[in-house]
Amino acid sequence: MRILIVGLGSMGKRRIRNLLKLGQSDIIGFDTRKDRRNETTKKYHIKTFSRLDEAFEKKPGLMIISTPPDLHLKYAKVAIEKNVNFFTELNMFSKDIEQIIHKMRGKSIVGLPSCTLRFHPVVKKAKQLLDKNTIGNVLLIQQHIGQYLPNWHPWEDYRKFFVSKRETGGARELLPFELFWLTYLFSDIKSVYANIGKVSKLDADIDDFYQILIEFKNKIFCTLNIDVVSIPSFRETKIIGEKGTILCNFVEGTIKINRGKNWKELKLNMGSVAKGYVGSTPPEALYEDEMRAVLNAIKKEKKYPYSMNDELKTLKTMDIIEQSSKKGKKIILE
């Protein structure tokens, strides 16, 4: 199967690495920027195109959309019109997903959204521990992810890529990542109460922090904090149950468990982070597992764990979180 990568920036090149690692060699790329096409050809020895119609003349069987989030809909429409299976990186706009779902009705192709953190060793191990009732019924969760925006892509000016744009700002982009794994571990969300704003002097017109009180439908309560001002970067979770506590450190790849006596630490096999990244960037193995799941779904060998309808639910929750902050009140989800 020939695979077309649309967008040859950071994520597009990562997907090429993932696919090569998985034994996929029939890969082509598209980007409007000549420097990115040249860099990709030099690094990975694949054919690249400056025009999308020329790339489609090569008849790809799968299109991976790794552009900035505000361009996903544009390219998903092309894939749907040409009856080509497609995968998108994380989406951020519920109206875009509604359009994608509508246009896919009656089509036989597969369209899949990213859900990278579902493949994270910490998430998978935490899920196992909770399923075994290791700390009894869960009562409270504290989740905090902090990154420093200028360190997001150390090789480029943070003001010149999408994390510094209001609609696709860094803190806003991190929110759906957190929502889809938290709802996977616990339950759907019943209500939210949010405070969103800017506290830093970052040269970007974005909200740099999200503080959210969440009540899950199974009566678990969570405080979720996301920011792009933290030095150093971290992603940490505290899960408090009736019989003990679980501490998750996503950066170090550790889980600590305490049932009232001593802490027991589990060191997970995380793999390595791609060269050039700093902070809380997940290891490459997660993205490879995600691409493996995509390929299996396209071949109809195994069901993909996250659908466009699932992502729509996540993004509608994000819309309500932002409404809560604007209105300054708790909102109950329907």
Secondary structure, DSSP 8 states (H G I E B T S, - for coil): --EEEE--SHHHHHHHHHHHHTT---EEEE-S-HHHHHHHHHHH--EEESSHHHHHTT--SEEEE-S-GGGHHHHHHHHHHTT-EEEES----HHHHHHHHHHHTT--S-EEE--GGGG-HHHHHHHHHHHTTTTSSEEEEEEEEEEEGGGSSTTS-GGGSGGGSGGG-HHHHHHHHHHHHHHHHS--EEEEEEEEE--S--SSSS--EEEEEEEETTS-EEEEEEESEEEEEEEEEEEEESS-EEEEETTTTEEEEESSS--EEEE-------TT--TT---HHHHHHHHHHHHHHHTTSS--S--HHHHHHHHHHHHHHHHHHHHTS-EE--
